[in-house]
Amino acid sequence: MTELLTTVEASRLAGVGPTAIKRWADDGRLHCVKTAGGHRRFRRTELEALLRSGAGSDARPDRWDDWFDALLDQEGQFRTEARLLTERADAGSWAEVASRIGGLLTEIGERWARGSLTITEEHVMSERLRRAVARIAEALPVSSDAPVCLLAAAEGDPHTGGLWLSELTLRECGWRALWAGAPMPATELAAAVARWKPRLVAVSASRLSKPSTLGREAASLAKACRRAGAVLVLGGHGRWPAVRDARRLETFPGFAALLRELRTERVARS
């Protein structure tokens, strides 16, 4: 009877990460069978034949393989934090790291859409990444009198990845984050601006947000921010309209530059 290997067992035999094995299966290099629960199984004889032929060795490593292996590992929380810190040492700022992780989140979503990831795997990876980013952000010291940025997702938009990556950028630039988080009605967010009067309001929208909804929300928030003396930032890849007195930003380095600019103005006024 042919021995069937799990993805992890196959990766150990091949001397590569589990993500590379899945990629070989996705591009047709290595046949797999599915269990009743949808898990991949690989025939040892077919994997050994692939390795003898050298067809696997010429596959270029995917830029995300190490990240996927870390996020799906049993000890994923530790490997994920270690990778984030390594990225920070390489990139030189958390804003640059946030840009890279934004690309990783996009890749996770695309692989789920292609069927390369199960719903459970997609949820586990996203949650592990969110928690690791949150722990690192909370460890960055910020003074009690630091300027405050209110962070929120656009009304009806479930994606908050850009917000927790923004918090990394905020804290590194000496700002405090007031987390409104998950999508909330524009009227509620405008009321929060009036109540807390933050120096900055950053609202993120993904491509899923409807332009008509974004138009109404942007106009409402711009009005609330003018009254509170706050700067409004419209972020993410959503189709925000052009709004007077609102800054449109799509990159974390651009966000960091604005944060430094506003802090400089604050120091100059004091």
Secondary structure, 3 states (H helix, E strand, C coil): CCCEECHHHHHHHHCCCHHHHHHHHHCCCCCCEECCCCCEEEEHHHHHHHHHHCCCCCCCCCCCHHHHHHHHCCCHHHHHHHHHHHHHHHHCCHHHHHHHHHHHHHHHHHHHHHCCCCHHHHHHHHHHHHHHHHHHHHHCCCCCCCCEEEEEECCCCCCCHHHHHHHHHHHHCCCEEEEEECCCCHHHHHHHHHHHCCCEEEEEECCCCCHHHHHHHHHHHHHHHHHHCCEEEEEECCCCCCCCCEEECCCHHHHHHHHHHHHHHHHHHC
